[in-house]
């Protein structure tokens, strides 16, 4: 269930990133860390989450 949770979390984070990018909000500090950086942060965390899930499956099933 850990793998399923990590994949689901990644999907949710990717979706939140798309929402942030589409709405251009939140925009916490537009000069240094705006909505675009929030978008990238969410997509990076989503990628890491799904990468870990796939790694667990790949390395524990072999």
PyMOL CGO cylinders between C-alpha atoms (Angstrom):
from pymol import cmd
from pymol.cgo import CYLINDER

trace = [
    CYLINDER, 0.00, 0.00, 0.00, 3.00, 2.28, 0.39, 0.3, 1, 1, 1, 1, 1, 1,
    CYLINDER, 3.00, 2.28, 0.39, 3.63, 2.21, -3.35, 0.3, 1, 1, 1, 1, 1, 1,
    CYLINDER, 3.63, 2.21, -3.35, 0.00, 2.96, -4.16, 0.3, 1, 1, 1, 1, 1, 1,
    CYLINDER, 0.00, 2.96, -4.16, 0.04, 5.85, -1.69, 0.3, 1, 1, 1, 1, 1, 1,
    CYLINDER, 0.04, 5.85, -1.69, 3.22, 7.30, -3.18, 0.3, 1, 1, 1, 1, 1, 1,
    CYLINDER, 3.22, 7.30, -3.18, 1.85, 7.07, -6.73, 0.3, 1, 1, 1, 1, 1, 1,
    CYLINDER, 1.85, 7.07, -6.73, -1.43, 8.67, -5.62, 0.3, 1, 1, 1, 1, 1, 1,
    CYLINDER, -1.43, 8.67, -5.62, 0.41, 11.42, -3.75, 0.3, 1, 1, 1, 1, 1, 1,
    CYLINDER, 0.41, 11.42, -3.75, 2.46, 12.13, -6.86, 0.3, 1, 1, 1, 1, 1, 1,
    CYLINDER, 2.46, 12.13, -6.86, -0.70, 12.40, -8.95, 0.3, 1, 1, 1, 1, 1, 1,
    CYLINDER, -0.70, 12.40, -8.95, -2.28, 14.77, -6.47, 0.3, 1, 1, 1, 1, 1, 1,
    CYLINDER, -2.28, 14.77, -6.47, 0.85, 16.91, -6.35, 0.3, 1, 1, 1, 1, 1, 1,
    CYLINDER, 0.85, 16.91, -6.35, 1.06, 17.06, -10.15, 0.3, 1, 1, 1, 1, 1, 1,
    CYLINDER, 1.06, 17.06, -10.15, -2.60, 18.10, -10.23, 0.3, 1, 1, 1, 1, 1, 1,
    CYLINDER, -2.60, 18.10, -10.23, -2.03, 20.78, -7.60, 0.3, 1, 1, 1, 1, 1, 1,
    CYLINDER, -2.03, 20.78, -7.60, 0.93, 22.03, -9.62, 0.3, 1, 1, 1, 1, 1, 1,
    CYLINDER, 0.93, 22.03, -9.62, -1.24, 22.31, -12.72, 0.3, 1, 1, 1, 1, 1, 1,
    CYLINDER, -1.24, 22.31, -12.72, -3.88, 24.16, -10.72, 0.3, 1, 1, 1, 1, 1, 1,
    CYLINDER, -3.88, 24.16, -10.72, -1.31, 26.59, -9.31, 0.3, 1, 1, 1, 1, 1, 1,
    CYLINDER, -1.31, 26.59, -9.31, 0.10, 27.19, -12.78, 0.3, 1, 1, 1, 1, 1, 1,
    CYLINDER, 0.10, 27.19, -12.78, -3.34, 27.69, -14.32, 0.3, 1, 1, 1, 1, 1, 1,
    CYLINDER, -3.34, 27.69, -14.32, -4.65, 30.03, -11.63, 0.3, 1, 1, 1, 1, 1, 1,
    CYLINDER, -4.65, 30.03, -11.63, -1.30, 31.80, -11.13, 0.3, 1, 1, 1, 1, 1, 1,
    CYLINDER, -1.30, 31.80, -11.13, -1.95, 31.58, -7.41, 0.3, 1, 1, 1, 1, 1, 1,
    CYLINDER, -1.95, 31.58, -7.41, -0.58, 31.40, -4.75, 0.3, 1, 1, 1, 1, 1, 1,
    CYLINDER, -0.58, 31.40, -4.75, 2.04, 33.98, -5.57, 0.3, 1, 1, 1, 1, 1, 1,
    CYLINDER, 2.04, 33.98, -5.57, 3.84, 34.25, -2.20, 0.3, 1, 1, 1, 1, 1, 1,
    CYLINDER, 3.84, 34.25, -2.20, 6.73, 36.52, -3.15, 0.3, 1, 1, 1, 1, 1, 1,
    CYLINDER, 6.73, 36.52, -3.15, 6.48, 37.40, -6.85, 0.3, 1, 1, 1, 1, 1, 1,
    CYLINDER, 6.48, 37.40, -6.85, 9.99, 38.80, -7.07, 0.3, 1, 1, 1, 1, 1, 1,
    CYLINDER, 9.99, 38.80, -7.07, 11.77, 35.75, -5.58, 0.3, 1, 1, 1, 1, 1, 1,
    CYLINDER, 11.77, 35.75, -5.58, 9.39, 32.81, -5.25, 0.3, 1, 1, 1, 1, 1, 1,
    CYLINDER, 9.39, 32.81, -5.25, 6.25, 33.25, -7.28, 0.3, 1, 1, 1, 1, 1, 1,
    CYLINDER, 6.25, 33.25, -7.28, 3.56, 30.90, -8.55, 0.3, 1, 1, 1, 1, 1, 1,
    CYLINDER, 3.56, 30.90, -8.55, 5.92, 29.49, -11.17, 0.3, 1, 1, 1, 1, 1, 1,
    CYLINDER, 5.92, 29.49, -11.17, 8.39, 28.38, -8.50, 0.3, 1, 1, 1, 1, 1, 1,
    CYLINDER, 8.39, 28.38, -8.50, 5.53, 26.89, -6.45, 0.3, 1, 1, 1, 1, 1, 1,
    CYLINDER, 5.53, 26.89, -6.45, 4.53, 24.95, -9.58, 0.3, 1, 1, 1, 1, 1, 1,
    CYLINDER, 4.53, 24.95, -9.58, 8.06, 23.63, -10.07, 0.3, 1, 1, 1, 1, 1, 1,
    CYLINDER, 8.06, 23.63, -10.07, 8.38, 22.72, -6.38, 0.3, 1, 1, 1, 1, 1, 1,
    CYLINDER, 8.38, 22.72, -6.38, 5.19, 20.68, -6.53, 0.3, 1, 1, 1, 1, 1, 1,
    CYLINDER, 5.19, 20.68, -6.53, 6.23, 18.88, -9.71, 0.3, 1, 1, 1, 1, 1, 1,
    CYLINDER, 6.23, 18.88, -9.71, 9.66, 18.04, -8.27, 0.3, 1, 1, 1, 1, 1, 1,
    CYLINDER, 9.66, 18.04, -8.27, 8.13, 16.58, -5.10, 0.3, 1, 1, 1, 1, 1, 1,
    CYLINDER, 8.13, 16.58, -5.10, 5.62, 14.65, -7.24, 0.3, 1, 1, 1, 1, 1, 1,
    CYLINDER, 5.62, 14.65, -7.24, 8.44, 13.26, -9.38, 0.3, 1, 1, 1, 1, 1, 1,
    CYLINDER, 8.44, 13.26, -9.38, 10.44, 12.19, -6.32, 0.3, 1, 1, 1, 1, 1, 1,
    CYLINDER, 10.44, 12.19, -6.32, 7.38, 10.52, -4.80, 0.3, 1, 1, 1, 1, 1, 1,
    CYLINDER, 7.38, 10.52, -4.80, 6.67, 8.50, -7.93, 0.3, 1, 1, 1, 1, 1, 1,
    CYLINDER, 6.67, 8.50, -7.93, 10.35, 7.73, -8.50, 0.3, 1, 1, 1, 1, 1, 1,
    CYLINDER, 10.35, 7.73, -8.50, 10.60, 6.26, -5.00, 0.3, 1, 1, 1, 1, 1, 1,
    CYLINDER, 10.60, 6.26, -5.00, 7.46, 4.18, -5.59, 0.3, 1, 1, 1, 1, 1, 1,
    CYLINDER, 7.46, 4.18, -5.59, 8.78, 2.78, -8.86, 0.3, 1, 1, 1, 1, 1, 1,
    CYLINDER, 8.78, 2.78, -8.86, 12.19, 2.11, -7.29, 0.3, 1, 1, 1, 1, 1, 1,
    CYLINDER, 12.19, 2.11, -7.29, 10.57, 0.15, -4.47, 0.3, 1, 1, 1, 1, 1, 1,
    CYLINDER, 10.57, 0.15, -4.47, 8.75, -2.04, -6.98, 0.3, 1, 1, 1, 1, 1, 1,
    CYLINDER, 8.75, -2.04, -6.98, 11.77, -2.46, -9.24, 0.3, 1, 1, 1, 1, 1, 1,
    CYLINDER, 11.77, -2.46, -9.24, 14.28, -3.32, -6.53, 0.3, 1, 1, 1, 1, 1, 1,
    CYLINDER, 14.28, -3.32, -6.53, 12.17, -5.42, -4.18, 0.3, 1, 1, 1, 1, 1, 1,
    CYLINDER, 12.17, -5.42, -4.18, 10.52, -7.62, -6.85, 0.3, 1, 1, 1, 1, 1, 1,
    CYLINDER, 10.52, -7.62, -6.85, 13.77, -8.71, -8.49, 0.3, 1, 1, 1, 1, 1, 1,
]
cmd.load_cgo(trace, "trace")
